[in-house]
Amino acid sequence: MPTTPRILVAYSSRFGQSEKIARAIAEQLDAAGLGTDVVPLDGQTTPNESRHDGLVLVASVRYGHFDRDVFRLIDGHRRWLESVPTLLVTVSLTARTPEKRDPAVHVYTRKFLAASAWTPGHTEVVAGALEYPRYRIWDRVAIQLIMRMTGGPTDKTLSIEYTDWDRVAETGREFAGRFR
């Protein structure tokens, strides 16, 4: 009797949006009959190579950079990553505009892939959420400055979810299709 493929869904999330996206993708994988283990990414996150048949990595961009634990996961498990289906989902406020959602032109994703020397099987760029009331003062001021430079909203009372949940669900279904 064949075993059900099991996917490690790891996420790096500062304010919770990447975790929500990771869980939404995992729901689609579960609905397709795959097993999932959804875990926060930290320095100890490790795939169980005898248990996991693929990886979904949902990684937020913070001030233009990916968390160093994303690099650690890739560096520590490169051989395994090359042998299983993989999906990288970049979560970035810059993706709030449609032209910035293309992984081929998303500057932070391109820089990350070049720096990590990793080629995931599939890459998506998803817009995150802007939640000024949740941010500490330094984060709020820095994000307001970035938004001012990029023509985004700067009202510190705003909370805007830019995530395209239909696209997130479709991404999960597409990835599940790799196991059929």
Number of C-alpha atoms within 10 A of each C-alpha: 3 4 6 11 17 20 25 23 26 27 30 26 21 13 14 14 22 29 22 14 26 26 21 17 29 25 18 21 26 17 13 16 14 18 18 23 14 18 17 17 22 16 12 10 15 16 21 10 13 7 11 18 23 25 24 25 27 29 29 29 21 16 13 13 13 19 16 12 17 22 17 18 20 17 14 12 13 13 10 17 22 14 10 15 19 23 20 22 26 28 27 28 25 24 20 20 11 10 11 18 20 15 20 12 12 18 13 20 26 13 14 18 14 11 10 14 13 15 14 18 15 15 18 19 28 29 26 26 19 24 15 20 13 14 14 9 12 9 14 19 15 12 22 18 15 16 16 12 9 10 9 16 16 17 12 17 9 13 14 11 15 17 21 13 15 9 14 21 18 13 21 25 19 15 23 22 11 11 16 7
